[in-house]
Amino acid sequence: MQKHETGDVLDRTAQEVVKVAAMPTQFAFERLFTFLDNVGEAVTLLVRALGCALTRRAVWVDSLTYMGVLGVNSLMIVVVTVTFSGMVLSLYSSLLAVKYGAGSYVGGGLGLSLVREMAPVVTAVVVTARAGSAIAAEIGSMKVSEQIDALRSLAIGPVEYLVAPRILAGLVVFPMLTAFANVAGLVGGYFVAVASRVSGGSFEQSLAQMVTGRDITMGLIKAAVFGLVVTLVCCQQGLRTTGGATGVGRSTTNAVVISIVVIYMVNFFLAMLMFGPGVRT
C-alpha cells in the first residue's frame, strides 16, 4: 500500500515537472500567435483603409482635419526636440573633429546623420507620444462608449470614418514635419559648430558636398513609412479597446510602446535597403 502511494506521488511530481518545463515553450507559442494575429489584423485594416481612400472622396476631405491635429499641434515640439538633438550631435562631433584636425567634415557628417536618421526617427517618436497616443485614446473611448457601434447602425464604416483619414494624414504630415526638423537641426548644429571653433565656410562646404538630394528624399520616404506605421498601430489599438476607462489607458500605452518599437525595427530595414552595402549612394 505504501509503495503504491509513493508511486502516485512520484507520478504527480513528474507531471508537475513536465508542466513547468513546458511553460516557456507554451508562452513563446502564445506570444507568437498573438503577434501573428496582430500583424494580420493590421494588414487587413491597412488594405481596407487604402481601399476607402481610393474610392471615397470624403476620406481626403476628412484627412485635412487630422493633418492639423498631427502637424500643427506637433510642429513646435518636433522643432525644439530635433534642434537640441542636432546641437548635441554637433557639439560632440566638433570637439572630436577639431581635436584630430577633421573640422572640415563636421557639416557633412551632421547633415547625413540628420537627414538620414535623426530627423525622421526623432520626429516619428515625438509625434507618436504627442498625437499617436491621442488617436488611440480617442478611438478607444469611442469603442468603449459604443459610439463605433452607433456609426455602424447608421451605415457609416469606422474604417472609412476613423482610420483612413488618419492614415492619409500621417503619410502627408510626417514628411513635412521631418523637413522642418532637418532645417532646425542643421541651424542649431551650425551655431554650435561655429562656437566650437569650426569654420562656418567649411561647415557649409562639406554639407553641400556630402548631403545629396537622394539623402533628403530617402529620409522623407522613411518619414512617410513611419507615419503609416504609427497611425495604423494607434488606430488598431484603439479599435481593440475593451474594459472601460482602464482599457482605454491600456490601449493608449500599448499604442505608444508598440509604435516606438516598430519605428526602430522598420528604420533598420529601411536603412539597409536605402543605404546598406551594395547600394549606390
C-alpha positions in Angstrom: 0.0 0.0 0.0 2.8 2.4 0.9 4.7 1.6 -2.3 1.5 2.3 -4.3 1.1 5.7 -2.6 4.8 6.5 -3.2 4.3 5.7 -6.9 1.4 8.0 -7.2 3.3 10.9 -5.6 6.2 10.3 -8.0 3.8 10.3 -10.9 2.2 13.5 -9.9 5.6 15.1 -9.3 6.8 14.1 -12.7 3.6 15.5 -14.3 4.2 18.8 -12.5 7.8 18.9 -13.6 6.7 18.3 -17.2 4.1 21.1 -17.0 6.7 23.6 -15.5 9.2 22.6 -18.2 6.7 23.2 -21.0 5.6 26.6 -19.7 8.3 28.6 -21.5 7.6 26.9 -24.8 3.8 27.4 -24.4 4.3 31.0 -23.5 6.6 31.5 -26.6 4.0 30.0 -28.9 1.2 32.1 -27.3 3.2 35.3 -27.9 4.0 34.2 -31.4 0.3 33.5 -32.3 -0.7 36.9 -30.7 2.0 38.7 -32.8 0.8 37.0 -36.0 -2.8 37.8 -35.2 -1.9 41.5 -34.6 0.1 41.6 -37.9 -2.8 40.0 -39.9 -5.3 42.4 -38.3 -3.1 45.4 -39.1 -2.6 44.3 -42.7 -6.3 43.8 -43.1 -7.1 47.2 -41.6 -4.5 48.9 -43.9 -5.9 47.3 -47.0 -9.5 48.4 -46.1 -8.3 51.9 -45.3 -6.4 52.3 -48.5 -9.5 50.9 -50.4 -11.6 53.6 -48.8 -9.0 56.3 -49.6 -9.1 55.3 -53.3 -12.9 55.1 -53.6 -14.3 57.7 -51.2 -13.5 61.4 -51.8 -14.8 62.3 -48.3 -11.9 60.5 -46.8 -9.5 63.0 -48.3 -11.6 65.9 -47.0 -11.7 64.5 -43.5 -7.9 63.9 -43.6 -7.3 67.7 -43.7 -8.7 68.0 -40.2 -6.3 65.3 -38.9 -3.4 66.9 -40.7 -3.9 69.9 -38.4 -4.0 67.7 -35.4 -0.9 65.7 -36.3 1.1 68.5 -37.9 0.3 71.9 -36.4 0.0 70.7 -32.9 3.2 68.7 -33.1 5.4 71.2 -35.1 6.8 73.2 -32.2 7.8 70.2 -30.1 9.4 68.5 -33.1 11.4 71.6 -34.0 12.6 72.1 -30.4 13.5 68.4 -29.9 15.4 68.0 -33.2 17.1 71.4 -32.7 18.7 70.4 -29.4 19.4 66.9 -30.7 21.3 68.4 -33.6 23.1 70.8 -31.3 24.3 67.9 -29.0 25.4 65.9 -32.0 27.3 68.9 -33.4 28.9 69.6 -30.1 30.5 66.1 -29.8 31.3 66.0 -33.5 33.0 69.4 -33.5 35.1 68.7 -30.4 36.4 65.4 -31.8 36.9 66.9 -35.3 38.8 69.9 -34.1 41.0 67.7 -31.8 42.0 65.4 -34.7 42.1 68.1 -37.4 38.9 67.0 -39.3 36.8 70.1 -38.7 36.0 70.4 -42.4 33.9 67.2 -42.2 31.5 68.3 -39.4 28.9 69.9 -41.6 28.6 66.9 -43.9 28.6 64.4 -41.1 25.9 66.3 -39.2 23.8 66.7 -42.3 23.9 63.0 -43.2 23.1 62.0 -39.6 20.2 64.4 -39.5 18.5 63.8 -42.9 19.1 60.0 -43.0 18.4 59.0 -39.4 17.9 61.5 -36.6 15.2 63.8 -38.1 12.9 61.1 -39.4 13.2 58.9 -36.3 13.0 61.6 -33.6 10.1 63.2 -35.4 8.2 59.9 -35.5 8.8 59.2 -31.8 7.8 62.7 -30.8 4.6 62.6 -32.9 3.8 59.2 -31.5 4.0 60.4 -28.0 2.2 63.7 -28.8 -0.5 62.7 -31.3 -0.4 58.9 -31.6 -1.5 58.5 -28.0 -4.4 60.9 -28.6 -5.5 58.9 -31.6 -5.6 55.6 -29.6 -7.3 57.3 -26.7 -10.0 58.9 -28.9 -10.8 55.8 -30.8 -10.7 53.7 -27.7 -13.1 56.0 -25.9 -15.5 55.7 -28.8 -15.2 52.0 -28.8 -16.0 51.5 -25.0 -18.8 54.1 -25.2 -20.4 52.2 -28.1 -20.1 55.2 -30.4 -18.5 52.9 -33.1 -21.5 50.6 -32.9 -23.7 53.6 -33.4 -21.7 54.5 -36.5 -22.3 51.0 -37.9 -26.0 51.3 -37.2 -26.0 54.5 -39.3 -24.3 52.6 -42.1 -21.0 54.5 -41.6 -17.9 52.3 -41.6 -15.5 53.0 -38.8 -12.5 52.3 -41.1 -13.8 54.9 -43.6 -14.7 57.5 -41.0 -11.9 57.0 -38.3 -9.0 55.1 -39.7 -8.4 56.0 -43.4 -8.3 59.8 -42.8 -5.8 59.4 -40.1 -3.5 57.2 -42.2 -3.6 59.6 -45.1 -2.8 62.5 -42.7 0.2 60.6 -41.3 1.5 59.9 -44.8 1.5 63.6 -45.6 2.3 65.2 -42.3 5.3 63.1 -41.1 7.5 64.0 -44.2 6.5 67.7 -43.7 7.5 67.7 -40.1 10.7 65.9 -41.0 11.6 68.6 -43.5 11.2 71.3 -40.8 13.2 69.1 -38.4 16.1 68.9 -41.0 16.3 72.7 -41.2 16.0 73.2 -37.4 18.7 70.6 -36.6 21.1 72.0 -39.2 20.7 75.5 -38.0 21.2 74.6 -34.3 24.2 72.4 -35.2 25.7 75.1 -37.3 25.8 77.6 -34.5 27.2 75.1 -32.0 29.9 74.0 -34.6 31.0 77.7 -35.1 31.1 78.2 -31.4 33.3 75.1 -31.1 35.9 76.7 -33.5 34.7 75.0 -36.7 34.9 77.3 -39.7 31.4 78.3 -40.9 32.6 78.2 -44.5 34.0 74.6 -44.2 30.8 73.6 -42.5 28.7 74.8 -45.4 31.1 73.4 -48.0 31.1 69.9 -46.5 27.4 70.0 -46.1 26.9 70.8 -49.7 29.4 68.2 -50.9 28.3 65.3 -48.8 24.5 65.6 -48.5 22.7 65.0 -51.8 19.1 65.2 -52.9 18.9 61.4 -52.7 19.7 61.5 -49.0 17.0 64.0 -48.3 14.5 62.1 -50.4 15.2 58.8 -48.7 14.8 60.5 -45.3 11.4 61.8 -46.3 10.3 58.4 -47.6 11.3 57.0 -44.2 9.2 59.6 -42.5 6.2 58.7 -44.7 6.6 55.0 -43.8 6.8 55.9 -40.1 3.6 58.0 -40.5 1.8 55.0 -42.0 3.1 52.7 -39.2 2.3 55.0 -36.3 -1.2 55.9 -37.4 -2.0 52.3 -38.3 -0.9 50.9 -35.0 -2.6 53.6 -32.9 -5.9 53.1 -34.8 -5.7 49.3 -34.4 -5.0 49.5 -30.7 -7.9 52.0 -30.3 -10.3 49.6 -32.1 -9.2 46.7 -29.9 -10.1 48.6 -26.7 -12.2 46.8 -24.1 -12.8 47.2 -20.4 -13.9 50.8 -20.0 -11.6 53.6 -18.9 -8.9 51.2 -17.7 -8.9 49.6 -21.2 -8.5 53.0 -22.8 -5.4 53.7 -20.8 -4.0 50.2 -21.6 -4.7 50.6 -25.3 -3.0 54.1 -25.3 0.1 52.7 -23.6 0.3 49.7 -26.0 -0.1 52.0 -29.0 2.8 54.2 -28.0 5.1 51.4 -26.9 4.4 49.2 -30.0 4.7 52.2 -32.4 8.1 53.2 -31.0 9.4 49.6 -31.1 8.2 49.2 -34.7 9.7 52.5 -35.7 13.2 51.4 -34.7 12.7 47.9 -36.3 11.4 49.4 -39.6 14.2 52.0 -39.5 16.9 49.3 -39.6 15.4 47.5 -42.6 14.8 50.8 -44.4 18.4 51.9 -43.7 19.7 48.6 -45.1 17.5 48.9 -48.1 18.4 52.5 -48.8 22.0 52.9 -47.7 23.2 49.4 -46.9 26.2 47.5 -48.6 25.9 47.4 -52.3 23.6 50.3 -52.6 24.8 53.2 -54.7 24.7 56.4 -52.7 
